Amino acid sequence: MRLLVAVASRSRGTSHLAEVLGDQLSSRGADVDVLRPSAIDGFDQYDAVVVGAALSGGRWRWNARHFVRTHAEALTDRPVWLYSSATRDDDDSPEHVIDIDLGAIIRAIGVHEHRVFDVPSRRALRKLEDADETRSSRGGRARWDAVEDWAQQILDELSTQRAWMSGEVARGGYLPAEPPA
């Protein structure tokens, strides 16, 4: 199974999140490319796509919105997940940030799920010397555990969808009226 993780960000935290997600998907058997939108020339070789971007001022980065809108037709032909990264202070939860444009994108292409992950600020990342420290930093372990869990969830959903499409579910005696979302 071949997956694309497209990351539109200048943020080291958001890019690192994409790399961790790609590593987790890959360690679970998927063939994964982690690329910036400008490096992507098509989607035919991918079974599924994950697009991630940083939230800035409560909105997805413009190049991420442009990328998804430009390729909406191709993206509707395959499973798509989105993630947003948001830096936060201890009192501020990123889940409360809502991007109205992103909601329209989610509905237009039939996104399986959109997740918001908190990432370390640039200042915090500069203090960390390597990815192992980033993973073990205050609150970091829970953050990366959530990314690892999400990678597994994505692959589980793809496996279920493939089983349904191939008829394996039917051979098992159960065929739902609609494919799993």
Secondary structure, 3 states (H helix, E strand, C coil): CEEEEEEECCCHHHHHHHHHHHHHHHHCCCEEEEECHHHCCCCCCCCEEEEEEEEECCEECHHHHHHHHHCHHHHCCCCEEEEEEEECCCCCCHHHCCCHHHHHHHHHHCCCEEEEEEECCHHHHHHCCCHHHHHHCCCHHHHHHHHHHHHHHHHHHHHHHHHHHHCHHHHCCCCCCCCCC
